[in-house]
Amino acid sequence: MDTYDAQHVDWSKIQTPTDEVVVPYDTLKPAPHDPAETKKLLDKLVVLKLNGGLGTTMGCTGPKYNLNKQYGCNVPLLLMNSFNTHDDTQKSQYPRLVVEDFSPLPSKGVTGKDGWYPPGHGDVFPSLRNSGKLDLLLSQGKEYVFIANSDNLGAVVDLSILLLVLGDPCGF
């Protein structure tokens, strides 16, 4: 497999989402009540928790994950380490961005640790590809990834959002 080649980011193309693509939550269809239909939705999902940074330093241990048990499905849980949780990931750095102009923070003189995201934030997609996990997940019929920090216990899979993303495959 080819290794990921960093590409130049054209910062002028980074824009705030328009009102046409932002869907108000209260307009979403409710999650299905039928467990078999719920399982159909979840069969296309992977949960990826970014396992590093502040949660690790605060002593968070182990993922909080009961989706499979609750719905009788097989949603994989991937943990992505950062330099706080695995030595091998220290070789990769991605800059934090300046809100006003989306330029890399290190270009504004912030060159220490605070100018960079720990790996896991900036390299999620190339890491999935380079590790072989992406091909494996695609071969299992997975199409969508829910990504959240492991210490964000409020970030949970919302079936109404998944239903919107999947284009309502169950006919609700």
Order of alpha helices (4+ residues) and beta strands (2+ residues): alpha-beta-alpha-alpha-beta-beta-beta-alpha-alpha-beta-alpha
